[in-house]
């Protein structure tokens, strides 16, 4: 960066005519000096933009499985919860940037019932996490893999939300009356914090299944869940 700054100052001095020779005299005016200075300045601008672009990409891919592969430090995709492997997943498309969390309700009475469904290879459904009303969390699919939770879907104009999202299922009857206890909110908030240690997931990319499902109206879950409340808990680290 210091070298680039010196070269930039040099190009500016040449262009403005402020550069002087050792004897204190300005260099003789020559059109080629200006051309060279402009070329140098443009090259520095391009180099700087390239560096910024690389840094932005690295930030977006931070802790991603792609980054892990190129650094030789493969990450398993598990984040410290009880594991109950689901067979219902596949690889994410290559170079996928995971940047979204989709919230679901199970429409079932218990965490155990949902885990059984996700463990059944004939169900063809899964999510990365299942969260019980008491805050118990079971991870079903490693985050590096593509769980089958969103179905036909689109977010911000990009189809196939399963490709780039993390799915969280919450035990709830999804009738608009069954409550989500604070313990469940706190558990989901903690999942979000753990996921954010590996992926850049902004608040506006924490969405409901209803928001992304196609055609619109195909899904309504999680009915009665307060996403702004969840985001506040996740951001507060409490």
N, C-alpha and C positions, 0 to 999 in steps of 0.2 A: 504493500500500500504506500509506503514512503517513496519507493521508486516511482510509482505511478504519479504521486503528487508532485515530485520533482520534474518529471517529464511534462506533466500538465502545466506547471508554472513556466517551464521553458518554452513550451509551445505558445502560451499566452504572451510571454515577453517578446518572442519573435514576431508574433502577429501584430502586437501593438507598437512595435518599434522601440520598446523600452530596453531591450537587451543591449549591453555595451561590451566592447572588447576590453582586453586587459589594460590598454592605455587610457581607458575612459572615453574613447570615441565610440559612437554608435556604429554598428556594422553598415556597410554600404547597402542601400536599398536595392533589393533584387526580388523580382516576382517569384522566383523559385523558392525563396525563403518563406514567403507567405503560403505557397502551395504545400511545402513540406510541413509547415506548422499546422495547417488545416488537416493534412492527412494524419499527422501524429495525434492531433486532438480527437479526430473522429475515431481513430484506432483505440484511443484510451476510453472513449465513451462506450464503444462496443465491448471492450474488455470488461469495463465496470458493470455494464448491464448483464453480461454473461455471468459474472461472479454473483451478482444479486439473484439472477435466475436460478443458479445452482444452489445457493443458500436457501431460497424459497422451496425448491423441490425437496431438498434434504429435510427441511422442517416438516413438510407435508408427509414425507415418507418415514419420518423419525420412528424408529422402533418397529417399522413394518417388516413383514417377513422378507420382502425383497431386500431391504437394507440389511437384514440379518444374513441373508445368503451372501451378499457381496462382501460383507465384513468377515465371513466365516464363522459367525456366532449364531447358529440356528436357534430360534426361539420356539418352544413347544406350543405356545398359544393358550396355555392354561394359566390362570391367575390366582390360584390359591384356595379355591373352593372345593367342596366335595365333588368328586367326578363320577358321572354315570354315563358312560359312552353311548351315544346314539349312533346307529349305522347310517342315519339319514343325512348325509352331507356329501359334498364333493369339493374339488379344488376351486378356489377363486380364480377368475381369469388372470393371466400373467400381468404383472405390473399394476394390479388394482390398488387403489388408495382407499383404505377403509376410513370413512369420515362421517358415519351416520349410525344412530341407534334407533331401532324401531321397537316401540312398546306395544305389548299385546296383553289381553286377558285370556285366561285358559278356557273360560266357560265350564269349568269343572270344580268339584267340591274341594279337592285336595291337591297338594303338591305331588304326592305319591302317584295319584291317578295320571297326572300329566307326564310324569317321568316314565311310567309304563307305556304310554302311547308313543313317546319319543324313542323308546328303546325297541319298539316293534318295527322291524324292517318293512312290514306291509303297510304301515301307516303313511310312509313317504312324507312325514312332517317332522320338524325339529326346531329348536331354537338354541342359541348359545347358552342361555341361562333360564332357569325356572326359579321363581321366588315365591315362597309360601307366605301366608298371612303373618306368621310369627317372625318373619325375617330370614328364615332358613333359605340358603341359596344352593342350588345344584347346577354345576356346569355340565352341559351335555355335549357340546361341540367345541373344539379349540378355536380360538379367535382367528387363527390363520386359515381356517376352512370356511366354506360357504354353507351355512345352515339353510334349511328349507322352511322359512317362516313367513315370507312376505307375499309369495305367489306373484301373480301378474301385477306389476306395480311400477310406479314412476315417482321420482322426487326431483324437483327443480328441472324438469325436462329430460331427465336421464332414466331410461327404463331399466328393469332388472335390478331392483333395489337389493335383492339377496346378494348380488355380486359384491357390493361395497358397504354392507351394513352389518351391524351386530343386533341380533334379536333377543329381546328379553320378554319372557312370558311370566305374568303375575297371576297367582291363583285368585280367581274371582269368577263369579257366576255371570258377569257381564250383562246384568239386567238393569243397571242404573241405580239399583237400590243396595246391592251388596257392597259394603264399605271396603276401602283400602286402609288398613290400620297404619299408624305412624311407623310401626316397626317395619312394615313392608316398604313404605316410602324411603326410610333410611337405608334399608338393604339395597334398594335399586340405586340410590344415590352413591353408595359405596362402590357398586359395580361400575358406575360411570366413572368415578375417580380412578379406579384400577385400570379401566380401559384407556383412559386418557394418559396413563403412563406409557402407553404403547402407540396410541394413535391421536392425531389431532381431530377432536370432535367438538365443534363449536355448539353453543346452546341452540341455535336455530336448526341444527341437524339432529336434534332429539325429537322424534316425531311419533305420532300414533299410527297404528296400522290403518285406521280409517282414513288418515290423511294421504296415504300413498297408494291404497288399493285401487285397482282398475277392474271394471269401470267404476267411476265414482259411486259410492253407496254400496259397493259389494261387501265392505266390512264396516263395523261400527265400533270396534274395540280400540282401546279399553274405555268402555262407557263409565262416566263418573270419575275418571282419574284426572287429577289436577297436575298437568305437566309444568306450569309455571312454579308451583309449589315444589315439585321434584327438582327442577333446575336450581332453585334457590338453595335447596338442601345440598345439592351436589357441589355448587359453587362455594358454599360456606365452609366446607370441610369439617363440619361439626358432627 
